[in-house]
Amino acid sequence: MKLFKKNENSQNKATQKLPMGRKGRKAFAVYAALVCCMVFGTTTAFAANDPIAVVNNLSNFIFGLIKAVGMIMLGFGIVQVGLSLKSHDPSQRANGFLTLAGGVVITFAKEILTLITG
């Protein structure tokens, strides 16, 4: 059973890279460097004699990684919203805002959980 139809024209189509200027590349490089500094520079998990301290350090390390993923999603959502405003595409704008909201929730997951649990 065939799940996908092969289109004869799709084999001859060439893919093209999306244009990104110097400013865009430089901004992305700075953003990626900041995210890497946040992930690898501030969160370390040190072992201690107290088992609770070990669990707390591991928890801080994992939440730091989750925060970095949330920041990446925030940046991607901002880019999507900006591109949708430029191209006047409402569906892309909705996806951009959903990605932005998801990035905010993921970035502040630890704070939200501590607020819920008290």
N, C-alpha and C positions, 0 to 999 in steps of 0.2 A: 504494500500500500504506500503510495507516494503522499508525503505530507506537504511537500513544497513543490510548486511548479517552477521549473527552470525557464526563465525567459531568455529567448535567443539574444535579445538586445542587451541583457544585463552582463553578458560575458565580455562584451567589447567596450563597456564603459570604463573610463579611467577615473580613478579617485584623485581628488585634489585636496591639498592641505588647506585648512582655514587660514586666512591671512591674519598675521599677528605682527604688529609693528614693533619697533624698538622699545617704545614706552611700555607696551603690553608685556613684552618679554622681561624687561627690567622690573616691572611691578610684580610679575609672577615670581621672579627669582627672589625678590625681597620678601614676598609673602611666604614662599616655601622655606626660606632661611629662618624666618621668625617662627614658623611652626616647628621646624626641626630644633631650634633653640629651646622652645617651650617643652618639647617632648624629651629631648636628650639632656638638656641642661639643668632642669629643676627637679625632676623626679628620680630619686634613687631609692632603692629598697635595701636598707642595711639590716643585717640580722642582729638580734640582741638576745640576751639571756631570757628575757620575759617573752613567753609565747604570744601574749596579747600584742606586744609591741611589734613582733614579726608580722602578725596578721594585719595590724594597722598600717605598717609600712608597705606591705603588699597591696593592700586596698588603696592606699594613696598612689602607688605606682600605676595600678590598673585604671583608676579614675583619671590620672594624668593622661594616659593613652586615649581614653574615651574622650577627654576634653580636646585633645589634638584632632581627633576625627571630627568632632563637632565644629571646630574652627575651620577645618577644611570644607565641611559642608556649608558653613556660613559664607565663606568666600565664594564657593561655587554658586550658591543661591543668589548672592549679590550680582555675580556676573550674569546669571540667567535672567534676572529681573532687568538688568541694564540692557541686555541684548533684546529682550522682548519689548522694552520701551522704544528701542531704536527701530525694530521691525514691525511694530504694531500688531503683535501676535498675542491674542488674549489667552490661548491655551498654554503657551510658553510662559506667560506672565503668572498664570495660576501655578504652574509647576515650580517656577522660581520662588514664589512666596511660600509654597509648601516646603521646599527644600530649605529656605531661610528659617522657617518656623521649626523644622526638624533639627536644624543645626543649633538653634538657640536651646532647644530642649536637651539635646545631647551634650552641649557644652556645659550647661548648668545642671547636669543630672545629679551630681553629688549634693549640691546645695538643695535641689528639689527633694531628694530623698531624706536629707536631714531635716528639712522643714516638715515633711509628712510624718516622719517617725518621732520627731520631737527632740 
